[in-house]
Amino acid sequence: MSRIIFWLALVFLVIFAVRSKIREAQKRHQQQFREPQQPAGGGARSNEKVVAEAETMLQCAHCGIFYPASESVQARGRDYCSAAHATLPAA
């Protein structure tokens, strides 16, 4: 009878330890997503700032590559990724 109690207690302790480790890992995982790490470059940036700094992407009329709108070269009513593509004849 004492062996049965010993094995039941051992199984209970193992289950308790495993569940405890799982809960601890879940808490760390949730904290990681709630508190984003600061970028290596310096100051803290919130998600709102990152979204506010997102830039519109355009597609080059010649090669089809996507690039930021601030780098756009416009010619003949179309957007191009570089001045070289803007000067090429239309296909």
Beta strands, then each sheet from edge to edge (+ up, - down):
strand 1: 57-59
strand 2: 66-68
strand 3: 73-75
strand 4: 78-80
sheet 1: 1+ 2-
sheet 2: 3+ 4-
end
